[in-house]
């Protein structure tokens, strides 16, 4: 059984919730409900909200209530000025988006504990997969239904949603790598998992490449340093595999590449810390898991060089080996997600109880320039003690 009590690896995985800031809702108008309409205790908001969207007879027709209310939400990268749409679908998507962000925050909180148990590590893994599944469901099933497409750089825009999905997968996979290392699985498997994780981070960075640097540069620096870090991991463990196959010269070159990429990741950590943008600044280079890789690369390279000097006498290639690694196990897929069915409280009588004559006469979907939503103070999710972890 994997013992996570002293596994610092898990604490490296919760960057997403720090890159992003929790969305907050700001509703600008109210609809008067008829007598007897209540929000049942324990009922999920999505069950209630879907009654504003779907027809009660389950036909393809939409509810007459879909466009009667204006909803405003702030975005993770756009500061405190909200975006708004007079569309209940926009509200449902935004609620789902916030639930997904909650799961990333929950994973962050668990991973930031001083002593992370095996069950808690599994919960971190599960929460990130659930978050990815929610983001994916919103992208595929609900965002296309919006009458007004999301503005560029807003949370519901395709590039950002894709980045959220990919990064959740990448961070969940970091937990898988931590487990593989702790259980001393074959270096080839660890190398493949690290390579696949690095590819996730590279893909997320590429997804954000066309966004305005003013609000994407800091996030992209974080993704790049993670990509370099896990590529260094891949080359390090690939070098161990080559050495075990008596390919000492190639192993040395693989470890040299790992050393080079680790140095690049360290430089990117510094650049990331100096880059301005949304979200707090974390310090991955100060974390024990980050520093341990540097020692592992150094020690393994020295071992390969000694073995080559005493036994193999192989020439070290000038070109680094091409990583064509494919993990057959441990790859993370989003957990499938569906919104719950419409609440049983939605009946023809409930629908008739809405008094549409009491709508505000003026309810512009365009937020006023001076309309700013104040930040909501979030609970402290830092580790209980100074554990060497600076990502919180």
N, C-alpha and C positions, 0 to 999 in steps of 0.2 A: 504494500500500500504506500502511496506517495505521502510523504510527511511534509506539509507546507509550513510548519511552525517557524522554520528558519529560512523559508524560500523567499528571498528578496526579489526573485524574478517576477513574481506576480505584480509587484508594485510598480512595474515599468509600463503597465498596459493601459493606464487610464488618462491618456492625453486628450481624447476627444472632448470630454466634458469640460476641460480647461480651455481648449481652443474656442469652444462655443459658450454662449451665455444663454441661460434659460429664457425662453420667450415668455412674454406676459400679455395677458389679454386686457383690452380696454374697449368695453362695449358702450356705444354712444346713444342707444335708444332702447326703449322698453315697449313691450307689447302687453296689453292688459289681458290676462287670462280670465276666463269665466269662473264662476263659483264651482268649487269641487275639483278643480284641476290641481294636482299636487305632484311634486317630484318625489317618488317613493324612496324611502330610506334604503340605502344599499344598492340602488339602481345606478348603473353606469351612465355617464353623461352621453355617451354615444347612442345608447338605446333611446334616450329622449330626443337627442338632436336629429336622429334619422327621420323622425316624424315630420320635421320641417322640410324634408327632401323627397321622401318616397310617398307615392300614392298608397292609401290604406287598402285598396283592392289588389295590390301587388301587380298592377299593370305597369306599362312603360311610362305612363304619365307621371309627371312630377307633382308634388304637393303645391297647393296654391299659396303656401306659406314660405316657399323657398326664398323669395326675393323681398320679403317685407321688412327685414331688419339689416342694419349695417353693422358689420363686425370689423374690429380693428385689432391688429396684433403687431407687436414689435418683432424685429428679425434679429437673428444672432450676429450678423455682420454689419448691420446698418444703423447701429446706435439705438436711441430711444424714440425716434420718430416712427410712428407705426405706419404700416400699409393697411389698406381697408378695401373690403368688397361687400357689396350688398347681396350676399349669396350665402345661404346656409351650408352649402358644400364647402365653401372657404372656411367656415367655422369648424365643421367636422374635421377637415384636413388639419387645421391648426391645432385642434384638440389632440388628434392622433400624433401630430409632430411633437407636441409637448410631452406626451406619454413616452414616446421614444427617447426624448432627451432625458426624461426622468430615469429611464433604465441605464443610460450612460452615467448619470450622476450616482445612481445606486451602485453600479459597478465600481465607480471611482471611490466611493466611500468605503466599500468592503476592501478594495485593494489597498487602501491607505491605512488600514489597521496595522498595529504593531505586530501582532501574531495572526497571520492569515492561515486558517485551517484548511484542510482539503475540501471540506464541504463549502466553505466560503469561496475558495478558488473556483470550484465548479459553478457556484452562483454567479461569480464575475463573468465566467465564460458564457453561461446561459443568458444572462442579462444583455450582454452585447449582441448575442445572436438574435434575441427577441427584438432589440432596438433596430437591428438591420432589417428584420422581417417587417416591422411596422413601416419603416421608411420605404421599403420596396413595395409594399401593398399600396401605400399612398401614391407612389409614383405611377404604378401600373393601373390602378383601379379607380382612383378618385381625382387626382390632379388633372387628367385629361377632360374631366367633366366641367371644369371651371369655364364659365362664359368669358371671363377676362383672364388672359394668361398672366402668370406671375411676372413681375417686372424683373429686369436683369439685376442679379446680385441679391435677390430676395430668397428667402429660405425654400420656397416652393418651386424655384426655377430648377430645370433639369440638371444643370451642372452641379449645383449644391446638393441636391438630393442624392445624386450619384456618388458624390464625395462622402456624404454621410454613410451611405450603405457600405462603400468599400472600406472606409476607415474602421467602422464597427467590426467588419470581418477581420481586418488586419489585427486589431487589438485583441479580439477573441483568440486569434491564432497565436498571439504572443503567450497566452496562457498555455496553449498546447505545447509550445516550444519549451516553456518552463517545466512542464511535466515531463517531457521527453528527456530533458537534461537531468532532472532530479532522479529519474528512473534509469538513467544511464543507457538509454536506447542506442542503437547503432548510429555512429557518426553520419552515415549516409542519409538516414532518415531525418536527423536534426538539420543537416545541411540543406536537404530538400525543403523542409518546412520553413527554414529561415529564408531560403531563396524565394519561395512562394509568397511569404510575408513581405519581403522587400518589393516584390512585384506589385503587391496590393498598394503599398505606399507610393510607388512610382505611378501607378495608374490613377490614384487619387490626386496626386500632384498634377498630372497631365490634365485631368478633368477641370482643375481650377486655373489652368494656365492662361485662359482667355478672360479671366475676371480682372477687374481693376486692381492694380497693386496696392492701392490705398487701404483696401480692406481684405486683401487675400495674401499679401506678401508674408505676413507673419505666420499664417497657417501653412503656407507652402514651404517655408523654411523648416518648420517642424516636420512636415512630411518628408522632405529631402533628407534631413538628418536621420530620421528613422529608416529610410530606404538604405542609406549608406551603412548604418549600424547593422542592419540585418543582412545586407550583402556581405559585410565583413564577417559576420557569423557564418554565413554559408561557405565562404572561402576557407575559413578556419577549420570547420568540420570536414569540408571536402579534402583539405590537406591531410587530415587524419586518416581519411579513407584511402587516399593515394599512398600514404606511408604504409598502411596495413597491406597494400597490394604490391609492396616493394618498388613503388615508383617514387623514390625519395627526391629525385631532382624536380619532378613535377609538384611534389608536395611542398618543397621549399618555395617554388614560384607561387603556389596557391597561398601559402602563408604570408609571403611578401605582399601579395595583393590585399590580403586581409589587413595587414599592418597599414598599408597605404589608405585603405578605405576607413579604417578606424580613426586615423589622423584627420581625414577629411570630415568625418562625423564630429570630431571634437571641434574643428574649426567652424562647422555649421552651427554647433551649439552656441558658440560665442556670437556668431552673426544673428542667430535667432533671438538671443537675449537683447541685442541692440536694435532689433527691428520693431517698429511701432505698428500697432494694429489692435483690433478687438481682442478681448480676452486677457486673462492674467498670463504672466510669463513664468514658465516652469524651467527647471534646471536639470535636464536629464544627465548631463555630464558629471554632476555631483552625486549621482545615484550609484550605489554599490554594484548593481547589476551591470551598469555601463562600464565602470572601472574594471570589473572582473574580466570582461572580454579583453581589455587591453593586456592584462597579465596572462590570460590564456593564450592569446596570439603570440606574445613574446616568448613564453616558455615552450610552446609547441614548435615555434620556428627554431629556437636554439636546439631543441632535441633533434629536429630533422637535420640541421646542419652538422651536429655531432655524429649522427648516424651515417650521414653521407661521407664525412671525413674518415670514418673508421671502417665502414662496411661497403657502401654502395659505389662511391666514387662516380656518381652520375652527373652529367652536365645539367645545369639549371637552365630551362628554356627562357628565352627573352620575352616571349608572350605569355600572359597569364592563361591558364586553361579556361576554355569556354564552359560556363555552367549551363548544362542542359539537364537540370535536375527536376524531377517530377515526383512529388509526394503522393504515395498511394494511400496514405492514412493521415488522419488528423486535419484534413482541410475543412474549413468552416463554411457552412452554408447558412443563410438567414433562416430563422424559424418561420414557417408559414403563418400568416396572420390574417384574420378576418374580423371586421367589426361585428358586434353582436346584433341579433335581429331587432327590429323595431319593438319598443316597449309595448306591452299589452295595454298600457294606459292610453295608448292612442286609439281612440274609437271615433266614430262619426260624431258622437256627442262632444267629445273633447275638441275635435276640429271646429265644430260649430261654436264652441265657447270663446274662440278668439275674436275679439272685437277689433277689426281692422280699421274702424273709423277713428280710433284713438292713436293712430300712428302719428309721430311728429311730422309736421308739414315739410320741414326742411331737414334733410338727412343726407348731406353730401357724402359720397364715398371717398372724396379726396380729403385727406387730413389737412388741417390748417397748418401753415408753416410754423406757427409758434406752439403747436400742440406736441408736447413732449411727455412721454411716460417716464416717471421717475424710476430708477433702478430699484429692484426689490432685493433686500439683503438676504443672501442665501446662507444656510448654516455652514459652520466651519467643518470641512471634511478632511482636514489635515490629519496625518497619523497621530496617534495618541501621544507618542514620544518621539524624540529625535532619533530616527532609525537610519539616517543616511539617505532617506528618500526625500527628494525635493520636488517631485511631481505631485501636486495636490490641488 
